[in-house]
Amino acid sequence: MDMKINVADFFVEEKRVKMIKATEEKTPLGDAIFEVTFEEGEMLLMTRAKFEAMRTKQKSTATDARNALCTELGRKIYALMCEYGLKFSEVDPVLNETVRLTNDNQNHAMDILWGNEAYDRSLLDVNRVLLTKYDSKTSKEVSSPDESAPVGGVTDTKDKK
């Protein structure tokens, strides 16, 4: 699917949308996922539902955009709970299960990306990832006075974004 739509009259937060393009990928419920390109050149993947909830005709703040998304999603979640006829006593357990599923799936995805479980990861694993991001060959830029530990390099990522 190579559908391109000019949507230059929309913003997501403070960024003006230049183009959206539907990808081949779909959400778990079969909805579209878009590549949203902004005038500044940044590109984000967004579901159709998220794009529609967050897009505005004028610039907005990240907080306003998130609040619009939360309001829209909250309405849909509430409607879905009504569809199931939930009792008040069932709302918290359902929402707690949603949070549990979200956290478990994120943790599982991280394990897949890392290639091991969190308790098996070492600082060397972390350092390899940082070396890749910062395109460094070594984590030792400057030695400590007694040469016992590296100072700087990827051990100091504060100024490396």
Secondary structure, DSSP 8 states (H G I E B T S, - for coil): ---EEE-TT-EETTEEEEEEEEEEEE-TTS-EEEEEEETTS-EEEEEHHHHHHHEESS---HHHHHHHHHHHHHHHHHHHHHHTT--HHHHHHHHHHHHHHHHHHHHHHHHHHHTS-GGG--HHHHHHHHHHHHT-S-S-SEE-TTSSSEESGGG--TT--
